[in-house]
Amino acid sequence: MDLGLKDKVAFVAASSQGLGKSVALELAAEGARVIICARNKEHLEQAKREIEKSGKVFALAGDLANPHERAEIIKKALEEFNTIDILVTNTGGPPAGKFEDFTQDDWDAAYKTLLASVVGLVNGFLPGMKQQHWGRIISITSMAVKQPVNNLILSNSVRASVAGLMKSLSSELAMYNITVNNVMPGYTETERLKSLMETNPSFATAINEIPLGRFGTTNEFAAAVAFLASERASYITGVSLPVDGGWIKSIF
């Protein structure tokens, strides 16, 4: 199936490893020119070398939660490519814990990482999308948006705000032929899941709650994102798509 992504420019946040890197790999394999971004320069360069085997990639190091670094990253991306066609927002997960485990500083950090970074990226790349009357904005959130996960109160709370932002934007931007969607990963085989399983017993038994009886792979998740970024998904906007093996129990 031709997804119509050849020579589209895609910016994928937090893409040196895990879900972000898999998404970048998938988009590059489909012919998109991909900008990857992460804080760790060593991991970023390693990801760049891997993605170059599949397609065209441009790497930018920096912390998207820092407004000054974020502005510089956006500036460099636009200098290199002029317009970003596909924006995939993504962030690392905040620490696990219960409400009383966190200070106000922890909440502020979660806001800056999970929500403010997304708002900043959309602000930076939206004008070009509107001008060309085409764009894709895809936010990688979490299944916790639909069904909160025990011991992940920071993620449960702030990621829900991102979903609300995306839903609102989907209505505002439809007239510009820009689709806006959330993709909600479930339990997926990443380093973060391994870390959670090691520190919290409840995550170690999570596989028993998944109807398909296994954890997802990053490749399976990336395929869903690539579809939403494609011409084939031109009539899909404002949705929160779970890629969770059936874990979410709600009907809607």
Secondary structure, DSSP 8 states (H G I E B T S, - for coil): ---S-TT-EEEESS-SSHHHHHHHHHHHHTT-EEEEEES-HHHHHHHHHHHTTTS-EEEEE--TTSHHHHHHHHHHHHHHHS--SEEEE-------B-GGG--HHHHHHHHIIIIIHHHHHHHHHHHHHHHHT-EEEEEE--GGGTS--TTBHHHHHHHHHHHHHHHHHHHHHGGGTEEEEEEEE-SBSSHHHHHHHHH-HHHHTGGGG-TTSS-B-HHHHHHHHHHHHSGGGTT--S-EEEESTT------
